[in-house]
Amino acid sequence: MIKKAAKQRRHVMLIGSPGTGSLCSPGPWQDLLPTEELQDILVYHNPEDSNSPKVRVVPAGKGRQIVDSHKREAQKKIQFRNMLSMVIVFAIVGYSFAINQPIMGIIAAAMLFIALRYITPREDVLIPKLLVMNDGKETAPMSTGPEHTRGHFWATYGTTRFKSGGLETPAHDRVEAGAIHKANKGVLFIDEINTLRIESQQHLLTALQEGEFSITGQSERSSGAMVKTTLCRAIS
Protein backbone atom coordinates (compact mmCIF):
# COMPACT_ATOMS: atom_id res chain seq x y z
CA MET A 1 0.00 0.00 0.00
CA ILE A 2 2.80 2.39 0.92
CA LYS A 3 4.72 1.64 -2.28
CA LYS A 4 1.65 2.35 -4.41
CA ALA A 5 0.88 5.56 -2.50
CA ALA A 6 4.48 6.76 -2.92
CA LYS A 7 4.45 6.21 -6.68
CA GLN A 8 1.09 7.97 -7.04
CA ARG A 9 2.04 10.85 -4.67
CA ARG A 10 -0.85 10.12 -2.34
CA HIS A 11 -1.37 10.47 1.39
CA VAL A 12 -1.85 7.58 3.82
CA MET A 13 -3.69 7.52 7.13
CA LEU A 14 -2.94 4.47 9.25
CA ILE A 15 -5.58 3.71 11.88
CA GLY A 16 -5.08 1.12 14.56
CA SER A 17 -4.23 0.38 18.15
CA PRO A 18 -0.71 0.88 19.59
CA GLY A 19 1.75 -1.51 17.99
CA THR A 20 0.15 -1.40 14.54
CA GLY A 21 3.44 -0.17 13.08
CA SER A 22 2.79 3.47 12.28
CA LEU A 23 6.21 4.56 13.54
CA CYS A 24 7.89 2.14 11.13
CA SER A 25 5.89 3.17 8.06
CA PRO A 26 7.63 6.46 7.05
CA GLY A 27 11.01 4.83 6.33
CA PRO A 28 10.11 3.07 3.05
CA TRP A 29 8.67 6.30 1.64
CA GLN A 30 12.07 8.01 1.59
CA ASP A 31 13.64 5.21 -0.44
CA LEU A 32 10.81 5.22 -2.98
CA LEU A 33 10.66 8.95 -3.71
CA PRO A 34 13.06 10.29 -6.38
CA THR A 35 15.68 12.81 -5.23
CA GLU A 36 16.04 14.43 -8.67
CA GLU A 37 12.68 16.13 -8.14
CA LEU A 38 13.75 17.85 -4.90
CA GLN A 39 13.50 21.63 -4.74
CA ASP A 40 14.96 24.59 -2.85
CA ILE A 41 12.71 27.33 -1.47
CA LEU A 42 13.79 30.99 -1.44
CA VAL A 43 12.14 33.98 0.25
CA TYR A 44 12.57 37.46 -1.28
CA HIS A 45 11.93 40.99 -0.08
CA ASN A 46 8.74 42.41 -1.57
CA PRO A 47 9.34 46.09 -2.47
CA GLU A 48 5.60 46.71 -2.77
CA ASP A 49 4.77 45.28 0.67
CA SER A 50 7.64 44.39 3.00
CA ASN A 51 5.28 42.38 5.22
CA SER A 52 4.39 40.05 2.36
CA PRO A 53 7.68 38.40 1.31
CA LYS A 54 7.72 36.60 -2.03
CA VAL A 55 8.44 32.88 -2.30
CA ARG A 56 10.28 31.22 -5.17
CA VAL A 57 10.79 27.49 -5.75
CA VAL A 58 13.81 26.32 -7.77
CA PRO A 59 15.47 22.94 -8.45
CA ALA A 60 17.66 21.61 -5.64
CA GLY A 61 21.13 23.16 -5.75
CA LYS A 62 20.04 26.35 -7.53
CA GLY A 63 19.06 28.07 -4.29
CA ARG A 64 22.62 28.38 -2.99
CA GLN A 65 23.82 29.66 -6.37
CA ILE A 66 21.13 32.36 -6.42
CA VAL A 67 21.91 33.50 -2.86
CA ASP A 68 25.66 33.65 -3.57
CA SER A 69 25.00 35.68 -6.73
CA HIS A 70 22.89 38.21 -4.81
CA LYS A 71 25.55 38.43 -2.10
CA ARG A 72 28.21 39.30 -4.68
CA GLU A 73 25.97 41.98 -6.17
CA ALA A 74 25.26 43.44 -2.72
CA GLN A 75 28.97 43.45 -1.88
CA LYS A 76 29.72 45.39 -5.07
CA LYS A 77 27.09 47.97 -4.16
CA ILE A 78 28.50 48.30 -0.64
CA GLN A 79 32.02 48.83 -1.95
CA PHE A 80 30.83 51.43 -4.47
CA ARG A 81 28.83 53.28 -1.83
CA ASN A 82 31.76 53.31 0.61
CA MET A 83 34.15 54.57 -2.06
CA LEU A 84 31.72 57.29 -3.14
CA SER A 85 31.19 58.32 0.48
CA MET A 86 34.90 58.66 1.12
CA VAL A 87 35.40 60.73 -2.03
CA ILE A 88 32.57 63.11 -1.11
CA VAL A 89 33.72 63.37 2.52
CA PHE A 90 37.29 64.18 1.54
CA ALA A 91 36.04 66.72 -1.01
CA ILE A 92 33.91 68.48 1.62
CA VAL A 93 36.72 68.52 4.18
CA GLY A 94 39.22 69.75 1.58
CA TYR A 95 36.89 72.52 0.46
CA SER A 96 36.23 73.58 4.07
CA PHE A 97 39.95 73.96 4.70
CA ALA A 98 40.31 75.89 1.47
CA ILE A 99 37.72 78.48 2.60
CA ASN A 100 39.10 78.44 6.15
CA GLN A 101 36.01 76.80 7.68
CA PRO A 102 37.40 73.41 8.86
CA ILE A 103 34.93 72.89 11.72
CA MET A 104 31.87 73.37 9.52
CA GLY A 105 33.36 71.09 6.92
CA ILE A 106 34.02 68.30 9.41
CA ILE A 107 30.47 68.58 10.80
CA ALA A 108 28.96 68.47 7.29
CA ALA A 109 31.13 65.49 6.37
CA ALA A 110 30.08 63.62 9.53
CA MET A 111 26.39 64.28 8.86
CA LEU A 112 26.76 63.13 5.27
CA PHE A 113 28.53 59.95 6.39
CA ILE A 114 25.74 59.15 8.85
CA ALA A 115 23.10 59.78 6.20
CA LEU A 116 24.82 57.50 3.71
CA ARG A 117 25.33 54.82 6.34
CA TYR A 118 21.88 54.69 7.94
CA ILE A 119 19.40 56.36 5.60
CA THR A 120 20.31 54.78 2.26
CA PRO A 121 18.68 51.42 1.43
CA ARG A 122 20.29 48.40 3.05
CA GLU A 123 21.93 45.95 0.68
CA ASP A 124 20.99 42.92 2.80
CA VAL A 125 17.35 43.49 1.78
CA LEU A 126 18.34 42.45 -1.72
CA ILE A 127 19.70 39.08 -0.58
CA PRO A 128 17.02 36.34 -0.52
CA LYS A 129 16.87 33.84 2.30
CA LEU A 130 17.40 30.18 1.49
CA LEU A 131 14.45 28.81 3.45
CA VAL A 132 14.72 25.14 2.47
CA MET A 133 17.81 23.58 0.89
CA ASN A 134 17.82 20.05 -0.50
CA ASP A 135 21.12 20.13 -2.35
CA GLY A 136 23.15 16.92 -2.07
CA LYS A 137 20.51 14.86 -0.29
CA GLU A 138 20.67 11.15 -1.10
CA THR A 139 17.11 10.46 0.03
CA ALA A 140 13.88 12.43 0.01
CA PRO A 141 13.41 14.63 3.09
CA MET A 142 11.26 13.51 5.99
CA SER A 143 9.80 15.82 8.63
CA THR A 144 7.64 15.21 11.68
CA GLY A 145 4.86 17.42 12.93
CA PRO A 146 4.99 17.84 16.73
CA GLU A 147 2.26 20.47 16.85
CA HIS A 148 0.09 18.27 19.06
CA THR A 149 2.61 19.15 21.80
CA ARG A 150 1.68 22.56 23.17
CA GLY A 151 4.02 25.33 22.07
CA HIS A 152 5.28 23.56 18.95
CA PHE A 153 2.58 24.68 16.53
CA TRP A 154 5.08 26.84 14.60
CA ALA A 155 7.43 23.88 14.08
CA THR A 156 4.97 22.33 11.63
CA TYR A 157 3.43 25.37 9.92
CA GLY A 158 6.32 27.84 10.05
CA THR A 159 6.49 31.27 11.64
CA THR A 160 8.27 34.63 11.56
CA ARG A 161 10.59 35.79 14.31
CA PHE A 162 10.37 39.01 16.34
CA LYS A 163 12.20 42.18 15.33
CA SER A 164 15.78 42.10 16.52
CA GLY A 165 17.92 45.02 17.65
CA GLY A 166 17.53 48.68 16.85
CA LEU A 167 17.65 48.25 13.09
CA GLU A 168 14.82 46.06 11.90
CA THR A 169 15.75 42.73 10.37
CA PRO A 170 14.12 42.47 6.91
CA ALA A 171 10.80 40.64 7.09
CA HIS A 172 11.84 38.00 4.56
CA ASP A 173 14.92 37.21 6.65
CA ARG A 174 12.74 36.46 9.70
CA VAL A 175 10.67 33.77 7.99
CA GLU A 176 11.19 30.24 9.37
CA ALA A 177 10.04 27.14 7.49
CA GLY A 178 7.78 24.56 9.10
CA ALA A 179 7.88 20.79 8.81
CA ILE A 180 5.35 20.79 5.96
CA HIS A 181 7.64 23.00 3.88
CA LYS A 182 10.78 21.03 4.69
CA ALA A 183 8.93 17.86 3.65
CA ASN A 184 8.18 19.14 0.14
CA LYS A 185 8.76 16.31 -2.38
CA GLY A 186 9.35 14.06 0.63
CA VAL A 187 7.52 12.70 3.66
CA LEU A 188 5.55 14.53 6.35
CA PHE A 189 4.86 12.17 9.25
CA ILE A 190 2.35 13.14 11.94
CA ASP A 191 1.73 10.76 14.81
CA GLU A 192 -1.54 10.70 16.77
CA ILE A 193 -3.39 12.98 14.38
CA ASN A 194 -6.52 12.69 16.53
CA THR A 195 -4.80 14.74 19.25
CA LEU A 196 -4.32 17.80 17.02
CA ARG A 197 -6.19 20.96 17.82
CA ILE A 198 -9.01 21.90 15.44
CA GLU A 199 -6.94 24.80 14.13
CA SER A 200 -4.05 22.45 13.40
CA GLN A 201 -6.32 20.01 11.61
CA GLN A 202 -7.72 22.80 9.43
CA HIS A 203 -4.23 24.02 8.50
CA LEU A 204 -3.11 20.48 7.74
CA LEU A 205 -6.15 19.86 5.53
CA THR A 206 -5.44 23.08 3.61
CA ALA A 207 -1.83 22.07 3.03
CA LEU A 208 -2.80 18.60 1.85
CA GLN A 209 -5.51 19.84 -0.50
CA GLU A 210 -3.77 22.87 -1.98
CA GLY A 211 -0.15 21.71 -1.87
CA GLU A 212 0.73 25.26 -0.76
CA PHE A 213 0.72 26.99 2.60
CA SER A 214 1.65 30.55 3.54
CA ILE A 215 3.98 31.19 6.46
CA THR A 216 2.89 33.81 8.97
CA GLY A 217 3.69 34.81 12.55
CA GLN A 218 2.06 32.39 14.96
CA SER A 219 2.07 34.77 17.93
CA GLU A 220 -0.56 37.52 17.71
CA ARG A 221 1.41 39.71 20.12
CA SER A 222 4.68 39.64 18.18
CA SER A 223 5.84 41.89 15.36
CA GLY A 224 6.08 38.79 13.19
CA ALA A 225 2.29 38.40 13.22
CA MET A 226 2.06 41.10 10.54
CA VAL A 227 4.30 39.16 8.15
CA LYS A 228 2.71 36.68 5.77
CA THR A 229 4.48 35.18 2.78
CA THR A 230 2.95 34.58 -0.59
CA LEU A 231 1.86 30.97 -1.07
CA CYS A 232 4.77 28.69 -0.21
CA ARG A 233 5.11 25.15 -1.60
CA ALA A 234 4.01 22.75 1.13
CA ILE A 235 3.92 19.00 0.48
CA SER A 236 3.55 17.57 -2.98
VOPAGU-2260 file (C-alpha; in pm, 1 decimal, decimal comma):
REM VOPAGU-2260
SITE   aa  ch    i         X         Y         Z
SITE  MET   A    0       0,0       0,0       0,0
SITE  ILE   A    1     280,0     239,1      91,8
SITE  LYS   A    2     472,4     163,5    -228,2
SITE  LYS   A    3     164,6     234,7    -440,5
SITE  ALA   A    4      87,7     555,9    -249,9
SITE  ALA   A    5     448,0     675,6    -291,6
SITE  LYS   A    6     444,6     620,7    -668,1
SITE  GLN   A    7     109,4     797,2    -703,6
SITE  ARG   A    8     204,2    1084,8    -466,9
SITE  ARG   A    9     -85,4    1011,6    -234,2
SITE  HIS   A   10    -137,4    1047,4     139,4
SITE  VAL   A   11    -184,9     758,2     381,8
SITE  MET   A   12    -369,4     752,2     712,9
SITE  LEU   A   13    -293,6     447,0     924,7
SITE  ILE   A   14    -558,5     370,7    1187,6
SITE  GLY   A   15    -507,8     111,9    1455,9
SITE  SER   A   16    -423,2      38,3    1815,4
SITE  PRO   A   17     -71,4      87,8    1959,4
SITE  GLY   A   18     174,8    -151,2    1798,5
SITE  THR   A   19      15,1    -139,9    1454,1
SITE  GLY   A   20     343,7     -17,0    1308,2
SITE  SER   A   21     279,4     347,2    1227,7
SITE  LEU   A   22     621,4     455,8    1354,4
SITE  CYS   A   23     789,4     214,1    1113,1
SITE  SER   A   24     589,1     317,3     806,4
SITE  PRO   A   25     763,3     645,8     704,8
SITE  GLY   A   26    1100,9     483,1     633,5
SITE  PRO   A   27    1010,7     307,2     304,9
SITE  TRP   A   28     867,1     630,3     164,4
SITE  GLN   A   29    1206,7     800,6     158,5
SITE  ASP   A   30    1364,4     521,4     -44,4
SITE  LEU   A   31    1081,1     522,1    -298,2
SITE  LEU   A   32    1065,8     894,9    -371,1
SITE  PRO   A   33    1306,1    1029,5    -638,4
SITE  THR   A   34    1568,4    1281,4    -522,6
SITE  GLU   A   35    1603,9    1442,5    -867,1
SITE  GLU   A   36    1268,2    1613,4    -814,2
SITE  LEU   A   37    1375,1    1785,1    -490,3
SITE  GLN   A   38    1349,9    2163,0    -474,3
SITE  ASP   A   39    1496,2    2459,0    -285,2
SITE  ILE   A   40    1270,9    2733,1    -147,5
SITE  LEU   A   41    1378,7    3099,0    -144,2
SITE  VAL   A   42    1213,5    3397,7      24,8
SITE  TYR   A   43    1257,0    3746,0    -127,5
SITE  HIS   A   44    1193,2    4098,8      -7,9
SITE  ASN   A   45     873,5    4241,2    -156,5
SITE  PRO   A   46     933,7    4608,8    -247,1
SITE  GLU   A   47     559,9    4670,9    -277,1
SITE  ASP   A   48     477,0    4527,9      66,7
SITE  SER   A   49     763,8    4438,6     299,7
SITE  ASN   A   50     528,0    4238,4     522,1
SITE  SER   A   51     438,8    4005,5     235,5
SITE  PRO   A   52     768,2    3839,9     130,7
SITE  LYS   A   53     772,4    3660,0    -203,3
SITE  VAL   A   54     844,1    3287,8    -230,5
SITE  ARG   A   55    1028,1    3122,2    -516,8
SITE  VAL   A   56    1079,0    2749,5    -575,5
SITE  VAL   A   57    1381,5    2632,0    -776,8
SITE  PRO   A   58    1547,3    2293,8    -845,5
SITE  ALA   A   59    1766,5    2161,0    -563,6
SITE  GLY   A   60    2113,1    2316,2    -574,9
SITE  LYS   A   61    2004,3    2634,8    -752,6
SITE  GLY   A   62    1906,0    2807,0    -429,2
SITE  ARG   A   63    2261,8    2838,1    -299,3
SITE  GLN   A   64    2382,1    2966,3    -637,4
SITE  ILE   A   65    2112,6    3235,8    -641,8
SITE  VAL   A   66    2191,0    3350,3    -286,5
SITE  ASP   A   67    2566,1    3365,5    -357,5
SITE  SER   A   68    2499,8    3567,8    -672,8
SITE  HIS   A   69    2288,8    3820,5    -481,4
SITE  LYS   A   70    2555,0    3843,0    -210,0
SITE  ARG   A   71    2821,0    3929,5    -467,7
SITE  GLU   A   72    2597,5    4198,5    -617,1
SITE  ALA   A   73    2525,5    4343,7    -271,6
SITE  GLN   A   74    2897,2    4344,8    -188,1
SITE  LYS   A   75    2972,1    4538,8    -507,1
SITE  LYS   A   76    2709,5    4797,4    -416,1
SITE  ILE   A   77    2849,5    4830,4     -64,2
SITE  GLN   A   78    3201,7    4883,1    -195,0
SITE  PHE   A   79    3083,1    5142,9    -447,0
SITE  ARG   A   80    2882,6    5327,6    -183,4
SITE  ASN   A   81    3175,6    5331,1      61,3
SITE  MET   A   82    3415,5    5457,4    -205,8
SITE  LEU   A   83    3172,0    5728,5    -314,0
SITE  SER   A   84    3118,9    5831,9      47,8
SITE  MET   A   85    3490,2    5866,1     111,9
SITE  VAL   A   86    3540,2    6073,4    -203,2
SITE  ILE   A   87    3256,8    6310,6    -111,0
SITE  VAL   A   88    3371,6    6337,0     252,4
SITE  PHE   A   89    3729,5    6417,9     154,1
SITE  ALA   A   90    3604,3    6671,9    -101,3
SITE  ILE   A   91    3391,2    6848,4     162,0
SITE  VAL   A   92    3672,2    6852,4     417,8
SITE  GLY   A   93    3922,4    6975,3     158,3
SITE  TYR   A   94    3689,1    7252,3      46,0
SITE  SER   A   95    3623,2    7358,1     406,9
SITE  PHE   A   96    3995,4    7396,4     470,3
SITE  ALA   A   97    4030,5    7588,8     147,3
SITE  ILE   A   98    3772,2    7847,6     259,8
SITE  ASN   A   99    3909,6    7843,8     614,9
SITE  GLN   A  100    3601,0    7679,6     768,2
SITE  PRO   A  101    3739,7    7341,1     886,0
SITE  ILE   A  102    3492,8    7289,0    1172,0
SITE  MET   A  103    3186,8    7337,1     952,4
SITE  GLY   A  104    3336,4    7108,5     691,9
SITE  ILE   A  105    3402,1    6830,1     940,8
SITE  ILE   A  106    3046,6    6858,1    1079,7
SITE  ALA   A  107    2896,1    6847,5     728,7
SITE  ALA   A  108    3113,5    6548,9     636,5
SITE  ALA   A  109    3007,5    6362,0     952,6
SITE  MET   A  110    2639,3    6428,0     886,0
SITE  LEU   A  111    2676,4    6312,7     527,2
SITE  PHE   A  112    2853,4    5995,2     638,8
SITE  ILE   A  113    2574,2    5914,7     885,1
SITE  ALA   A  114    2310,2    5978,2     619,9
SITE  LEU   A  115    2481,6    5750,0     370,7
SITE  ARG   A  116    2532,6    5482,3     634,3
SITE  TYR   A  117    2188,2    5468,7     794,0
SITE  ILE   A  118    1939,9    5635,9     559,9
SITE  THR   A  119    2030,9    5478,4     226,0
SITE  PRO   A  120    1867,7    5141,7     142,7
SITE  ARG   A  121    2029,0    4839,5     305,4
SITE  GLU   A  122    2192,8    4595,4      68,3
SITE  ASP   A  123    2098,7    4292,0     279,6
SITE  VAL   A  124    1735,1    4349,1     178,3
SITE  LEU   A  125    1834,4    4244,8    -172,3
SITE  ILE   A  126    1969,9    3907,9     -57,7
SITE  PRO   A  127    1702,1    3633,6     -52,3
SITE  LYS   A  128    1686,8    3384,1     230,2
SITE  LEU   A  129    1739,6    3017,7     148,7
SITE  LEU   A  130    1445,0    2881,4     344,9
SITE  VAL   A  131    1471,6    2513,9     247,1
SITE  MET   A  132    1781,1    2358,1      89,3
SITE  ASN   A  133    1782,4    2004,8     -50,4
SITE  ASP   A  134    2111,7    2012,7    -235,5
SITE  GLY   A  135    2315,2    1692,3    -207,2
SITE  LYS   A  136    2051,1    1485,9     -28,6
SITE  GLU   A  137    2066,6    1115,0    -109,7
SITE  THR   A  138    1710,9    1045,6       3,5
SITE  ALA   A  139    1387,9    1243,1       0,6
SITE  PRO   A  140    1341,1    1463,4     309,3
SITE  MET   A  141    1126,0    1351,2     599,5
SITE  SER   A  142     980,4    1582,5     862,9
SITE  THR   A  143     764,2    1520,5    1167,6
SITE  GLY   A  144     485,9    1742,3    1293,1
SITE  PRO   A  145     498,6    1783,9    1673,0
SITE  GLU   A  146     225,7    2046,8    1684,8
SITE  HIS   A  147       9,1    1827,2    1906,1
SITE  THR   A  148     261,2    1915,4    2179,5
SITE  ARG   A  149     167,8    2256,3    2316,7
SITE  GLY   A  150     401,7    2532,8    2206,7
SITE  HIS   A  151     528,3    2355,6    1894,9
SITE  PHE   A  152     258,4    2467,6    1652,5
SITE  TRP   A  153     508,0    2683,8    1460,3
SITE  ALA   A  154     742,9    2388,1    1408,4
SITE  THR   A  155     496,7    2233,1    1163,1
SITE  TYR   A  156     342,9    2536,8     992,3
SITE  GLY   A  157     632,2    2783,6    1004,7
SITE  THR   A  158     649,0    3127,2    1164,3
SITE  THR   A  159     827,1    3463,4    1156,4
SITE  ARG   A  160    1058,9    3579,1    1431,2
SITE  PHE   A  161    1037,5    3901,0    1633,8
SITE  LYS   A  162    1220,1    4217,8    1532,6
SITE  SER   A  163    1578,1    4209,5    1651,8
SITE  GLY   A  164    1792,0    4501,6    1764,9
SITE  GLY   A  165    1753,2    4868,3    1685,3
SITE  LEU   A  166    1765,4    4824,9    1308,5
SITE  GLU   A  167    1482,1    4606,1    1190,4
SITE  THR   A  168    1575,3    4273,1    1037,2
SITE  PRO   A  169    1412,5    4247,0     691,3
SITE  ALA   A  170    1079,9    4064,1     708,6
SITE  HIS   A  171    1184,2    3799,8     455,8
SITE  ASP   A  172    1491,7    3720,5     664,5
SITE  ARG   A  173    1274,4    3646,2     970,0
SITE  VAL   A  174    1066,8    3376,8     799,5
SITE  GLU   A  175    1118,9    3024,3     937,1
SITE  ALA   A  176    1003,8    2714,4     749,5
SITE  GLY   A  177     777,7    2455,7     909,8
SITE  ALA   A  178     787,8    2078,8     880,7
SITE  ILE   A  179     535,0    2078,7     596,5
SITE  HIS   A  180     764,4    2300,5     387,9
SITE  LYS   A  181    1077,7    2102,6     469,3
SITE  ALA   A  182     893,5    1786,3     364,8
SITE  ASN   A  183     818,2    1913,9      14,1
SITE  LYS   A  184     876,0    1630,6    -237,5
SITE  GLY   A  185     934,9    1406,3      63,1
SITE  VAL   A  186     751,8    1269,9     366,0
SITE  LEU   A  187     554,7    1452,9     634,9
SITE  PHE   A  188     485,8    1216,8     925,1
SITE  ILE   A  189     235,0    1313,8    1193,8
SITE  ASP   A  190     173,1    1076,0    1480,9
SITE  GLU   A  191    -154,0    1069,9    1677,5
SITE  ILE   A  192    -339,5    1297,7    1438,2
SITE  ASN   A  193    -652,0    1269,4    1652,7
SITE  THR   A  194    -480,0    1473,9    1924,7
SITE  LEU   A  195    -432,4    1780,0    1701,6
SITE  ARG   A  196    -618,5    2096,2    1781,8
SITE  ILE   A  197    -901,1    2189,8    1544,0
SITE  GLU   A  198    -693,9    2480,3    1413,2
SITE  SER   A  199    -404,6    2245,2    1339,6
SITE  GLN   A  200    -631,9    2000,9    1161,3
SITE  GLN   A  201    -771,8    2280,2     943,5
SITE  HIS   A  202    -423,4    2402,3     849,8
SITE  LEU   A  203    -311,2    2048,2     774,1
SITE  LEU   A  204    -614,8    1985,7     553,0
SITE  THR   A  205    -544,3    2308,4     361,1
SITE  ALA   A  206    -182,7    2207,2     303,2
SITE  LEU   A  207    -280,1    1859,6     184,8
SITE  GLN   A  208    -551,3    1983,7     -49,9
SITE  GLU   A  209    -376,8    2287,1    -197,6
SITE  GLY   A  210     -15,4    2170,9    -186,5
SITE  GLU   A  211      73,2    2525,5     -75,9
SITE  PHE   A  212      72,0    2698,6     260,4
SITE  SER   A  213     165,1    3055,2     354,0
SITE  ILE   A  214     398,2    3119,2     645,7
SITE  THR   A  215     289,3    3380,8     897,2
SITE  GLY   A  216     368,8    3481,2    1254,7
SITE  GLN   A  217     205,9    3238,6    1496,4
SITE  SER   A  218     206,6    3477,4    1792,7
SITE  GLU   A  219     -55,9    3752,0    1770,6
SITE  ARG   A  220     141,4    3970,7    2011,9
SITE  SER   A  221     467,8    3964,2    1817,5
SITE  SER   A  222     584,1    4189,2    1535,6
SITE  GLY   A  223     607,8    3878,7    1318,9
SITE  ALA   A  224     228,9    3840,5    1321,9
SITE  MET   A  225     205,8    4110,1    1053,7
SITE  VAL   A  226     430,3    3916,0     815,1
SITE  LYS   A  227     270,7    3668,2     577,0
SITE  THR   A  228     447,5    3517,9     278,0
SITE  THR   A  229     295,3    3457,6     -59,4
SITE  LEU   A  230     185,9    3097,4    -106,9
SITE  CYS   A  231     476,9    2868,7     -21,1
SITE  ARG   A  232     510,8    2515,0    -159,7
SITE  ALA   A  233     401,3    2275,1     112,5
SITE  ILE   A  234     392,5    1900,4      47,6
SITE  SER   A  235     355,0    1756,7    -297,9
